[in-house]
Amino acid sequence: MATAKKPELQPVTPHFWEDACKHLVKKDRVMKRLIPQFGDACLQTRGDAFVTLARSIVGQQISVKAAQTVWDRFAMLPRKITPANVLKLKVDDMRAAGLSARKVEYLVDLALHFDNGALHIKTWETMGDEDIISELVSIRGIGRWTAEMFLIFHLMRPNVLPLDDVGLINGISSNYFSGEVVSRSDAREVAAAWAPYCSVATWYIWRSLDPLPVEY
């Protein structure tokens, strides 16, 4: 018997994207070259906070391709990915999907935080970036990088610069420094021209390394 396809939330595009692209093309020579290469493609969110954070945890310290493979296996375990459903999963099944023991622990802790109401989800929209980061890093397995991915991919905050992101640093190295090693201060200096749209520039830097869009 064929299983019913899970309904997906419709993707949402940031309202500021067009203005951001105009700004970046005007202010930055690399962005002027990169942005036209990707047409109308842009950042999208499907609006599920728990899924976005879970995907970020799965993607930690592995390639985008490997993360997608593990996520696809993990996503088949519950009928729908919700905190309550993840808490019902067997550890062995999660490990068999390709998750490390540590990542299983992190996903369970994330589900507990959502399930017991420990997070101020309803006020995130009005909270500042740093306040949200402070709340999220209290969850096991969520460091600043994961919190920043959440700000970019779920809340679609326009001016996040994830300096702990290897892809961003590598992309700045190859696009701005002919492949030379780049420090955080070098990256920050480059990104000064991107403000107030660092999230958008970061997305295009990622695309320059991997034409497939990153999704969470």
Secondary structure, DSSP 8 states (H G I E B T S, - for coil): -----------B--TTHHHHHHHHHHH-HHHHHHGGGGTT----B---HHHHHHHHHHTTTS-HHHHHHHHHHHHTSSSS--HHHHHHS-HHHHHHTT--HHHHHHHHHHHHHHHTT-S-GGGGGGS-HHHHHHHHTTSTT--HHHHHHHHHHTS--TT---TT-HHHHHHHHHHHSTT----HHHHHHHHTTTTT-HHHHHHHHHHHH-SS----
